[in-house]
Amino acid sequence: MSPPYRFDATATAAECHERHGRIEPGAETGQEVSVAGRIMLRRVQGRLAFATLQDATGRIQLFAPAKVVPDYDGFCSLSLGDWVGVSGEVMKTRTGELSVKVQRWVLLAEARRSFPDKWHGLADPDIRFRQRYVDLWVTEEARQAFRLRSEMMSLTRRWLEDRKFVEVETPVFHPVPGGALARPFSTHHNALDMELFLRVAPELYLKRLVVGGLERVYEIARVFRNEGLSTRHNPEFTMLELYWAYADYGDVMELVEHLVAHLATELRGATVISYGGRELDLTPPWPRARFIDLLAAQSGLDIGLDTPLAELRAHCADRDIPVEDRWGPGKLLLELYEKTTEAEIWGPVFVCDYPKEVSPLAREHRHHPGWVERFEAIVAGRELANAFSELTDPDEQRARFEGQAAERDAGDDEAMVVDGDYLQALEFGLPPTGGLGVGMDRLAMLLADASSIRDVILFPTLRPESP
């Protein structure tokens, strides 16, 4: 007999507990419900069977006396993971377990593969990520993490909309890669006979919209970077990018710390949370510190943009940092910072003012030549957000793009190219603007207390399985 095409469920497991959870042991409600879900546990005691049914909201017991259950033997032979629809009276057993007394049932889908029971679950992380459709049923922590992620996205949107930011959608296919220092994925459009690139960031399109008069604009965007895999990196991931006319990077710092504090309060109940077994205080204001000062304090090196290149290269060599001959002092300082300092910052800390050499889209610092008004929010030893006072001068932006193009010609496949259309947009005038990118997967990791980005991406990119 084939399964039905539909089933009318009149209640969820959670609703049954909410409405009837306080009745006395042994009591019957006289109210019939229809529930549907998977069989997660089953035990048979002679002419009485019990099963645990799980739906998207939780679990409820099925109480199945042989004298009232149609096809009692068929019910007793259900496998773990089978989908069933059940109708019957809500009652509570003498042992106090809220239950649905099975008066009618139907098999909705058969689990033809072995389904783990609640005592074992999925212990192998690789299997968890490859078989997320099983992991979500048997691992409560996985379900909680993805519910939290969903709510985090909704809360973020509402928070930004309350502050008059407008959500938009920009192209995923770009004619030239840009908006971040990253190696792109490429594809070919047959009808136009042209190469296109999956976006590495929506930045340049969002700033075009500020030129167009959308003064507060944001996108929660899927972006793609042709990079390696790690506990912090997945080739496709989710970014919140926003651009705020008439603001600078100081305004954006305040926005970031208050947004994250709001999310922590709503999702974790407080701004002081535990991450990886350590306390993390997300209460605003967060400390601000200059990039070069943190590098000096952590490495013990008295260095800067005016330090001779040979000395900077020697410091890199002492720390087994590979370098390229074409790198200037800004790039060498960044490599030293990332090797010695970033992972040691528990934070949260706004690391401010980066070398211009490694920040081609950021505006030059108003007080410190050679540096730009850029910050990274570092929390628990990793970058959570990157932001600038945006570069608005089309002539300076062209010069920066041309410098990047030269780097690309020299072998840096993460460098940018000259984006003529974006430069044309800047010539129409971009007002002073603060811009921000937040790694939403890393933010979800933080709030879900997850150690790997794969714990908060439903279907992460994985190496092919061995034959």
N, C-alpha and C positions, 0 to 999 in steps of 0.2 A: 504494500500500500504506500503510495507516494505521500510525502508530507503536504500539509495544507499550504495554500498560497498566502494566507494571512492568519493572524490570531489577534483577537481583541483582548488585550490586557487592560484590566480596569484599575489596577493598583501596582505600585512598585514595592519592593522589599522595604525600603525606607518609609514609605507611606503606611504600610501595615504596622511597623514598629511605632511610628508616631501616633497613629490613631488608637492602637490597641495594646501598646506595650505595657501599660500599667494594670491590665486585668489580673485577677488572682490566678495562681496555679490551679489547673483543673477546670477553669471557667471556659464557657463557650460564648461567642458574641452573637450568634444568630445572623451574622452578616457574611455573605458570600463574596469572594473576590476571584478574579482571574489574574494570575501572575505568569511571567515567562522569563526564562533564563537558562543557564547551564546547570547541570548536575555536577556539583563539586565534591560531594561525599555521599556515600550510600551504605547503609547497613540493614541487614534483614535478621529479624528475630522471630523465626517461625512464621506465624500468620500476621506479623506486624512488621512493616518496613518504615525506615526513616531515610530521608535524603536532605541534603542541603542544596537549595537553589540559590544561585547568585545572578543578579542582574546588574545593571550599571550603577545602581544606588547602594547595593549591599547584599546581605544574605538573609534568607529566612528558611526555617525548617519545613519540610513536607512530611506530614503525618499520614501514613497510608495503611489503615487496617484492611486486611484481606476481604472482610465482609462488605465493605463499601466501595472498594477500588475496582473499576472495570479492568479486566486483564491484569490481575495482580501479578501473575508470573512474568508478564511482559514488563511491568513496572520494575520488578525486582531484578530484571536482567539488563536494565539500563546501564550504560557505561559512563565512566567519568568523562565529562565534557559534552555529553549529549545535551542538545537544546530541547526543552520541553515547555509546553503550555499546560497549566494546571488550574482547575477551578474547584473551589470548595470553601467551607466555612473557616473563618479565622478563629482560632482557639489557642489555649495554652495548656501544655501537658502538665502532669502532676509535678514534674521536675522543674517547671517554670520556663519552658522553652516555647516562645511564641511560634505558632505553626499554622499552616494551612492544611486542613483535613482534606485529603485528595478524594474528590467525588467524581471528577472527570479529568482525563489527561490525554495529551497527544504529543507524539514525537515530532518536533519541528525540524530537527536536523541531527544527523548521526555524526558523532566524532569517530572517524575511521582510523585515526592515529591515536596512539596511547597518550593520555592526558595526565600530567603530573597531579598528585593529590596535594592537599594543603600542607602535609607534613614534610614534603620534599621540595616542591617548587622547582624553579630552574636555578641551579647553583652556578652553572657555567656561564660567565658573562658573554662569551661569544654566541652561545645558543640564545641567550636572552635577547641580544640585539638582532640576531638573524630571524628569530621567531617571536617578534614583538607581539604578534597576535595571540601567542600562548602566554608570554610573559605578563601581559596586562591582566590576564585572568588569575594567575597564580601568585603574583607578586604585588602585595598591597602597596609597597613603597613605590613601585612603578606607577600604579594608578594615581597615587597621591601626587607624585612629581608632575605628571602631565595635567592633572586638574589644576595644580598650582600654576603651571606655565600658562594655561588658558586664562585663568583669572588674572595673572600678571599682565597679559596682553590687554585684556579688557580694561583693567584699572589704569594702565598707561594711557590708553586712548582717551578715557574719560577725563583723566587729569590734564592732559594736554588740551583737550577740547574746552575744558573749563577755563583755560588760559588763552582761548581764542586762536589756537593753532588749527590749521586746516589740513586734513589728511588728503593725500593725493596718491596717484599711481603713475610711475614713470617707466620708460621702456626697460625691458630686460635685455633685448638685443641692442648693442651699441655698435655704431659704425667704426668707432675708434675706442680702445680701452682707456679708461681714465677715472679719476676720482680717488684713487688709492695706489700705493706702491705695491702691486701684486701682479702675479703672472695670470693672465686670463685664459679661459677656455674659448676656443674659436669654433665656428661652424660656417657652413656655406648656404647662402640663400640662392636656390636654383633659378627662380623667376627673374631675380635682379642680377644674377651672376656676380655676387659680391660676397666677400668675407664679412662675417659679423662676429661679435664677441659677447659672451654672456657677461653681464655687468659685474664688475668687481666692487662697485659702489654706486649709489644713485646721486652722488654729490653734485656733479656738474649740471644735471638736469634740474635738480631742486633749486640750485642757485639761479638758473635761467628763469625759474618761476618767480623768484624774488625780484629779478629785473622786470618781470612782467607785472609786478604789483601785488603779488601774494606775500604779504609782509611777515606772516608767521605760517610756516609750512612744514609738514613732516610726512614721512613715509616709513612704514614698517615693512622692510623690503627683504626678500630672499636674494642673497648675493652669492657669487661663485668665484672661487679662487683656486687656481690649479697648484695646490700646495700639498704638503705631506699630511699624514694623519697623526694625531696625538690625543691625549686626554683633554686638550684645549682647542684642537683644530679639527674641523670637518670641512671638506671642499665646498659644500653649500651650507650656508648658515643664515641667520636672521639678524638684520641690523635695524635699529631705530636711527634714522637720520632726520635732523631738523635744522631749519635755518630761520633766523630771527633778525629781521631788519632793525637797524638802529641800536643793536646790542653789540657787546664785545665779549671776549672770552671770560671776563670776570662775571658778567651777567649769566653766562652759560654755566659757570661753576655753581652758582647758587641754584640754578634750575636743576642740575644733576643731583646735588646733595639732597634737595627737598623731594625730588621725585623718588629717589631710592629710599629715603626715610619713610615716605608715604607708603610705598609698596611693602617695606618691611613691617610697618605697623599693621597694615591690612592683612598681610599673609602670614606673618609670624607673631603678631600680637605686640611687638615692641621694636624699638630701633636698636636695642642691644640683643644680638642673636648669637647662636653658636654655629661655627662653621669648622668642620673637620676636628671637632673636639676643643677648639679654642674660641674664646670670647671675641666678638667683633662688634664694635660700637659704631653704628652708622648714624648717630645723632648729629645733625648739623650744628655749627659749621665744621667742615672737615679741614684739617690742616692744609696749608699751602706751602710748598717748598720749591725752590729753583732746582732744576735738573742738575746744574753744575755743582751746586752745594751738596746735594745728596750723593752725587758721584764722588766728590772729594771726601765726604764723611765716611762713606762705606769702603772706598778703595784705599784711602790714605794718600791719594795722589793729588798734588797741587798742579793741576793742568787746566787748560782752556783752549779757546780757539787760536790763541797766539803761541801755543806750545809748538816747537818745531816738529814737523811730520816724522822725522826719524825717531824722536823720543816717543811720540804717540805709538808708532809702529812697534817700538821695542816693548812698550807696556803691553800691547796686544800679544806680542810673541810670548812674553812671560806668562800669559794667561791662556796660551794655546788658542788664541783667536785668529783664524785665517783672515788675511786682508788682501785687498786688490791694490795694485800700484796706483790706480787712478783715484783712489779715495782721498778726499780732503780731510781736514781736521774735524769737521762736524760729523762725518760718517764714522770716523775712528772713535770719537767721543761716545757716539751712540752705541757702538759695539761694546766698548768698555762698560758703559752703564748697564746694558742688557746682560752682560756676563757677570758683573759684580754686585749690582745694586737692586734691580727691579724685583727679583724673587725674594729679596730680604725685607721688602716693605710689606708689613701686615696691613697697615692702613686702617681706614681709608685715608689716602693722601692725594692731593692734587699736585702732580709733578709738573712744574710750569717752566716755560721758556726753553724751547729746543733750538738746536742749530738750524739756521736757514737752509743749509745744504740738504737736510733730510726732510724738509717740510715745504714742498714746492707750491702748496696751495694756501699757505698761511701768510698773514701780513707781518711785515718786519716790525720788531719790537719798538715801541715808541721811545724807549730809553736806552736800549742795549743793541748797538749795531752788530750785525752778524747773527743775531738771534731773532726768533719770531714769537708772536703771542699765541702760543699753543700750550695746551695741557693734556696730560693723560691722567685719568682717575685710576689709581692703582689700589686694588683691594685684594687682600689675601694673596699677595705676591704675583698678581697678574693684572694685565690691562683690562679695565672694564669699559672705559670710554676714552675717546680722542676728540679734541675740539680745538677750534681756532677762532681768533679774530680773522675773518676771511680776507684774502688778498682781493682787492677791488680794482687795482690799476691794470688796465689791459696791456700796457707796454711792459710792465714788470712781469706780468703773468706770461706773456709771450717769451720773454728772456728765460724765465724759469722752465717753460715747456721745452725750449730749444736746448737748454742744459740737460734736461731729462732725455730728450731724443738722442743727444750725443752719448749719454750713458747707455742707452739702449743699443745704439750702434756699436758700442764697445763691448757688448756682451751681457748687459744687465737686463734680463727679460722681465724684471718687475718694474722697470722704469716706465714713465709715461711717454706719450707722444704729443705732438702739437695738435690740439683740438681747435681747428679754425673756427668752427661754428660757435664754440663757447667763447672764444676771444671776440667774435663779432657781437655776441650778447653783452659782454662786458663793455663794449664800446657804446652801448645804449645807456650804460650807467647802472652799476650795482651800488646801492647805498651801504654805509657801514653795516656789517652783518656779523653776527655770531653763529657759528655752525657747530654741530655736534653729531658724533656717531657713537652709539651704544651697542655693544654686543649683547643681544637679548638672550642668546643661549647661555653666555657666561653669567648674566644676571639671574637667569633661572637656576643655574648651578648654585649660585650663592644663596638664593632664597630657599632652594630645596635641599641644601646641604648635600649636594652631589659632588663627587670627586672627579667625574668624567663627563665631558660634553655629551657622550653617547647616552648618558642617563636622562638627558632632557631633550634629545632629538628622537622622534618616534622611529624613524628609519635612517640611522646613520650610514654613511658610506663605509663599506667593509671590504677587506681583501677577498678575492674569490675563494670559495671553499676548496679544499684539496679534494681531488677526485676520490 
